[in-house]
Amino acid sequence: FLCTIFFCIFKFNGLAAGIGKLVNILMPVIIGIGIAYVLSAPYDWLRHKYMRLLARTFHWRSRKAVRCAGIFAMLTTFLGAAAIIGGLLALIVPQLISSVAGLAATLPSNMMHLSRTVQDLVVQYYPSGEETVMNAYAQAVSYIEEFVQNSFTPSVDTLGYVSAGVMNTVTVFKNIFIGIIVAIYLLAGKENFIRQIIRCIYAVLGKKWGNVIVEYGRFANQAFTGFITGKLLDSFIIFLISVVILNVMDMPFAMLVSVIIGVTNVIPFFGPFIGAIPSFIIIFIVSPLQSLYFLVFVLLLQQFDGNILGPKILGKSTGISSFWVIVAIVVGGGFGGVLGMFLGVPIFACISSLVNWFTNRSLTKKGVTDDAMFAPAPLASPDEKKD
């Protein structure tokens, strides 16, 4: 065991490269597992409803009813998911493209107007440092303009990157298409796959540890399902609230800013800060005063989400303290980027539950109780003190 640990430490780069290559090869299967996992709950619910409908209407209670209910539930689940995603994209993408194009087109004039405003403020309140402040401001403006031009304006030098991007896009669509097929097969044979996995667990570990692993697997599934579903629903509601209120406030690039807020809100704890910084910069370029109003709005929105909406939806799905949530996000982000930050919390919740189970089991075997561990030490008697 120690040799394995030392090998993983000293050969970490090669091991990470090999794991990365294996992940790339299996990416369609990973995507399919993810799709099947997300759609499993609505698929099961629809199949149960269809089975009851077939039994009540046609008196089908045999395998034929189960097979037909599964087919109807599969079609309804995937068509419903496609309709929801397509509808959201049809509503969001055109406005998002318009906001991005408008930001790129009006950036020079907005930056010029902002520079005059900054210069007037510096001359009025800090005349002795005008040259220093304006030089720093000019350097920051050049960085922003270069970033926007490189991001939204293709050039001859970037044709190689464009072609690589096209190839990556084709690969992504291919992986998604294969992943959908994998998800269909997984959902159709879910019970058989789960039964085979459970049989293998009991065959390798025996009845005692098999019961432990299966029970822990059920807990992990509930933790992941509750957290992922709740966090996605919470972020979507935050996105809708942002769209409505920012448009009422006549905030510039309301759709672009709302998308940034909604997407980054998926990341626990740090998400609001990650989304607020670029959104503030975008609005500040157009109107410094409105950017201050935006900060107040984000503060109120996150207070509402953290104290009212989030607890209502998520409840106690993680079961870990705020400190360990931060640790899970930092570690998950270091290993898996944004996806790692998102999945780090439920993964850490499962690890924490496993550690607590082993700790309680070991203490019970040794006959140690909390009362014995945390009981106050007895005071020494006067005779003992003299000795």
C-alpha positions in Angstrom: 0.0 0.0 0.0 2.8 2.4 0.9 4.6 1.6 -2.3 1.5 2.4 -4.3 1.3 5.8 -2.5 4.9 6.7 -3.2 4.6 5.6 -6.8 1.6 7.9 -7.3 3.5 10.8 -5.7 6.7 10.5 -7.6 5.0 9.5 -10.9 2.2 12.0 -10.6 2.8 13.8 -13.9 2.8 10.6 -15.9 -0.1 9.1 -14.0 -2.1 12.3 -14.5 -1.3 12.3 -18.2 -2.5 8.7 -18.5 -5.7 9.4 -16.6 -6.3 12.4 -18.8 -5.9 10.3 -22.0 -8.2 7.6 -20.6 -10.8 10.3 -19.7 -10.6 11.7 -23.3 -11.1 8.2 -24.7 -14.1 7.5 -22.4 -15.6 11.0 -22.7 -18.7 9.8 -24.7 -19.4 7.1 -22.0 -18.8 9.7 -19.2 -21.2 12.1 -20.9 -23.8 9.3 -21.3 -23.5 8.3 -17.7 -24.0 12.0 -16.7 -27.1 12.3 -19.0 -28.6 9.1 -17.7 -28.0 10.1 -14.1 -29.7 13.5 -14.5 -32.6 12.0 -16.4 -33.0 8.9 -14.3 -35.5 10.5 -11.8 -38.0 11.9 -14.5 -37.6 8.7 -16.5 -38.6 6.5 -13.5 -41.5 8.8 -12.6 -42.9 8.8 -16.2 -42.5 5.0 -16.5 -44.4 4.5 -13.3 -47.2 6.8 -14.5 -47.3 5.0 -17.9 -47.5 1.6 -16.3 -50.4 2.7 -14.1 -52.1 4.2 -17.2 -51.6 1.0 -19.3 -52.8 -1.2 -16.4 -55.9 0.9 -15.8 -56.8 1.5 -19.5 -55.7 -1.7 -21.3 -55.3 -4.0 -18.3 -51.7 -4.7 -19.2 -49.7 -6.1 -16.3 -47.2 -8.3 -18.0 -43.8 -7.6 -19.4 -45.5 -6.1 -22.4 -46.8 -3.2 -20.2 -43.3 -2.7 -18.6 -41.7 -2.6 -22.1 -44.2 -0.2 -23.6 -44.1 2.0 -20.5 -40.3 2.1 -20.7 -40.4 3.1 -24.4 -43.0 5.8 -23.8 -41.1 7.1 -20.8 -37.8 7.2 -22.7 -39.4 9.1 -25.6 -41.1 11.6 -23.3 -38.0 12.1 -21.2 -35.6 12.9 -24.0 -38.1 14.9 -26.1 -39.1 16.9 -23.0 -35.4 17.5 -22.2 -34.7 18.5 -25.8 -37.7 20.9 -25.8 -36.7 22.6 -22.6 -33.0 23.0 -23.6 -34.0 24.1 -27.1 -36.5 26.6 -25.8 -34.1 28.1 -23.3 -31.4 28.4 -26.0 -33.8 30.0 -28.4 -34.7 32.6 -25.8 -31.3 33.2 -24.4 -28.7 32.8 -27.2 -30.0 35.5 -29.6 -30.1 38.1 -26.8 -26.7 36.9 -25.5 -25.2 37.3 -29.0 -26.7 40.7 -29.3 -25.3 41.7 -25.9 -21.8 40.5 -26.7 -21.9 42.1 -30.2 -23.1 45.4 -28.6 -20.4 45.3 -26.0 -17.7 44.8 -28.6 -19.1 47.5 -30.9 -19.6 50.2 -28.3 -16.5 49.4 -26.3 -14.3 52.2 -27.9 -16.8 55.0 -27.4 -17.7 53.8 -23.9 -14.0 53.6 -22.9 -13.5 57.1 -24.3 -16.4 58.5 -22.3 -15.2 56.6 -19.2 -11.7 58.0 -19.6 -13.0 61.6 -19.7 -15.1 60.9 -16.6 -12.1 59.4 -14.7 -9.9 62.3 -15.8 -12.4 64.9 -14.5 -12.7 63.1 -11.2 -8.9 62.9 -10.8 -8.4 66.6 -11.7 -11.1 67.5 -9.2 -10.2 65.3 -6.2 -6.5 64.3 -6.8 -4.8 66.7 -9.1 -1.3 65.9 -7.9 -1.5 62.3 -9.0 -3.2 62.9 -12.3 -0.4 61.6 -14.4 0.1 58.4 -12.4 -3.6 57.6 -12.3 -4.1 58.2 -16.0 -1.1 56.1 -17.0 -2.4 53.2 -15.0 -5.9 53.7 -16.4 -4.5 53.8 -20.0 -2.7 50.5 -19.4 -5.8 48.9 -18.0 -7.8 50.1 -21.0 -5.3 48.7 -23.5 -5.6 45.3 -21.7 -9.4 45.3 -21.9 -9.5 46.4 -25.6 -6.9 43.7 -26.5 -8.8 41.0 -24.7 -12.1 42.0 -26.4 -10.6 42.2 -29.8 -8.8 38.9 -29.5 -12.0 37.3 -28.2 -14.6 38.5 -30.7 -12.6 39.7 -33.7 -11.0 36.8 -35.8 -7.8 37.7 -37.7 -5.3 35.9 -40.0 -3.1 35.0 -37.1 -5.9 33.2 -35.3 -7.0 31.0 -38.2 -5.2 28.1 -36.7 -7.0 28.5 -33.4 -10.3 28.9 -35.3 -9.8 25.6 -37.2 -8.8 23.9 -33.9 -11.9 25.3 -32.3 -14.0 23.9 -35.2 -12.5 20.5 -34.7 -13.1 20.7 -31.0 -16.7 21.7 -31.6 -17.2 18.7 -33.9 -15.6 16.4 -31.3 -17.9 17.8 -28.6 -21.0 17.2 -30.7 -19.8 13.7 -31.6 -19.3 12.9 -27.9 -22.7 14.3 -27.0 -24.4 12.3 -29.7 -22.7 9.1 -28.6 -23.4 10.0 -25.0 -27.1 10.2 -25.7 -27.1 6.7 -27.2 -25.2 5.4 -24.2 -27.7 7.1 -21.9 -30.6 5.5 -23.6 -29.1 2.0 -23.2 -28.2 2.8 -19.6 -31.7 4.0 -18.7 -33.3 1.0 -20.6 -31.2 -1.5 -18.7 -30.7 0.4 -15.4 -32.2 -2.3 -13.2 -30.0 -5.0 -14.7 -26.8 -2.9 -14.5 -27.5 -2.1 -10.8 -28.2 -5.7 -10.1 -25.0 -6.8 -11.7 -23.0 -4.2 -9.8 -24.5 -5.3 -6.5 -23.8 -8.9 -7.2 -20.2 -8.1 -7.9 -19.9 -6.1 -4.7 -21.3 -9.0 -2.6 -19.2 -11.5 -4.5 -15.9 -9.7 -3.8 -16.6 -8.2 -0.3 -19.1 -10.7 1.2 -22.3 -10.0 3.0 -21.1 -7.8 5.8 -19.1 -5.3 3.8 -21.4 -5.7 0.9 -24.3 -4.4 3.0 -22.1 -1.4 4.1 -21.1 -0.5 0.5 -24.6 -0.8 -0.9 -26.1 1.3 1.9 -23.3 3.9 1.5 -24.0 3.9 -2.2 -27.6 4.7 -1.6 -26.6 7.6 0.6 -24.1 8.9 -1.9 -26.7 8.8 -4.6 -29.2 10.8 -2.5 -26.5 13.3 -1.7 -25.4 13.8 -5.3 -29.0 13.9 -6.6 -30.2 16.3 -4.0 -27.3 18.7 -4.3 -27.0 18.7 -8.1 -30.7 19.0 -8.8 -31.2 21.6 -6.1 -28.2 23.7 -7.1 -29.2 23.7 -10.8 -32.8 24.7 -9.9 -31.5 27.4 -7.5 -29.2 28.9 -10.1 -31.9 28.9 -12.7 -34.2 30.8 -10.4 -31.4 33.3 -9.6 -31.0 33.7 -13.4 -34.7 34.5 -13.9 -34.7 36.9 -11.0 -31.7 38.7 -12.5 -33.2 38.9 -15.9 -36.4 40.5 -14.7 -34.9 42.9 -12.1 -31.9 44.0 -14.3 -34.2 44.8 -17.2 -36.5 46.7 -14.8 -33.4 48.7 -13.6 -32.5 49.3 -17.3 -29.1 47.8 -16.7 -26.8 47.6 -19.8 -26.3 44.1 -21.2 -28.8 42.7 -18.8 -29.0 39.2 -20.5 -25.2 38.8 -20.6 -24.8 39.8 -17.0 -27.8 37.5 -15.9 -26.2 34.5 -17.7 -22.9 35.2 -15.9 -24.6 35.4 -12.6 -26.7 32.3 -13.2 -23.8 30.1 -14.4 -21.4 31.1 -11.7 -24.0 30.7 -9.0 -23.7 26.9 -9.6 -20.3 27.1 -7.8 -21.0 27.1 -4.1 -19.7 29.9 -1.9 -17.3 31.5 -4.4 -19.8 31.6 -7.3 -21.4 35.0 -6.5 -18.0 36.6 -6.2 -16.7 35.0 -9.4 -19.8 36.2 -11.3 -20.0 39.7 -9.8 -16.5 40.8 -10.8 -16.7 40.5 -14.6 -20.3 41.7 -14.5 -19.3 44.8 -12.5 -16.5 45.6 -15.0 -18.9 45.3 -18.0 -21.5 47.6 -16.5 -18.8 50.0 -15.1 -17.5 50.6 -18.6 -20.9 51.8 -19.7 -22.0 53.6 -16.5 -20.0 53.8 -13.3 -23.1 54.9 -11.4 -25.2 51.9 -12.5 -22.3 49.6 -11.6 -22.7 50.7 -8.0 -26.4 50.0 -8.2 -25.5 46.6 -9.6 -23.3 45.8 -6.6 -26.1 46.6 -4.3 -28.4 44.4 -6.3 -26.0 41.5 -6.3 -25.5 41.8 -2.5 -29.2 41.7 -1.9 -29.7 38.9 -4.3 -27.0 36.7 -2.7 -28.4 37.4 0.7 -31.8 36.2 -0.5 -30.2 33.2 -2.1 -28.0 32.3 0.8 -30.5 32.8 3.6 -33.9 32.0 2.0 -33.9 30.4 -1.4 -30.8 28.2 -1.1 -31.7 26.6 2.2 -35.3 26.1 1.0 -34.2 24.1 -2.1 -31.0 22.4 -0.9 -32.0 22.0 2.7 -29.2 19.9 4.5 -28.2 17.9 1.4 -24.5 18.3 2.1 -24.4 17.9 5.9 -20.9 19.5 6.2 -19.9 22.8 7.8 -19.0 26.0 5.8 -15.3 25.5 6.5 -15.3 22.0 4.8 -17.4 23.5 2.0 -14.6 26.0 1.3 -11.9 23.2 1.5 -14.0 21.0 -0.9 -14.3 23.8 -3.4 -10.6 24.7 -3.3 -9.4 21.1 -3.7 -12.1 20.3 -6.3 -11.2 23.4 -8.3 -7.5 22.5 -8.2 -8.1 19.0 -9.6 -11.2 19.6 -11.9 -11.6 23.3 -12.5 -15.1 24.6 -12.5 -16.6 21.1 -12.6 -14.5 20.1 -9.7 -15.6 23.1 -7.7 -19.2 22.1 -8.4 -18.9 18.4 -7.6 -16.3 18.9 -4.8 -19.0 19.6 -2.2 -21.1 16.4 -2.6 -18.0 14.3 -3.0 -16.6 15.7 0.2 -20.0 15.2 1.9 -19.8 11.5 1.0 -16.2 11.2 2.2 -17.1 13.0 5.5 -20.0 10.6 6.0 -17.7 7.6 5.4 -15.1 8.9 7.8 -17.8 9.5 10.5 -19.1 6.0 10.0 -15.6 4.4 10.4 -14.9 6.6 13.4 -18.2 5.7 15.2 -17.7 2.0 14.3 -14.2 2.0 15.8 -15.2 3.8 18.9 -18.1 1.4 19.5 -15.8 -1.6 19.1 -13.4 -0.1 21.7 -16.3 0.8 24.1 -15.4 4.5 24.0 -18.4 7.0 24.3 -18.6 10.7 23.9 -19.3 11.1 27.7 -16.0 9.4 28.5 -14.0 11.4 25.9 -15.3 14.8 26.8 -16.0 14.4 30.5 -14.2 17.1 32.6 -11.1 15.9 34.3 -11.6 15.2 38.1 -10.2 17.7 40.5 -7.4 16.5 42.7 -8.1 16.2 46.4 -6.2 18.2 49.0 -4.3 15.1 50.2 -3.2 14.4 46.6 -2.0 18.0 46.2 0.2 17.6 49.4 1.7 14.5 48.0 
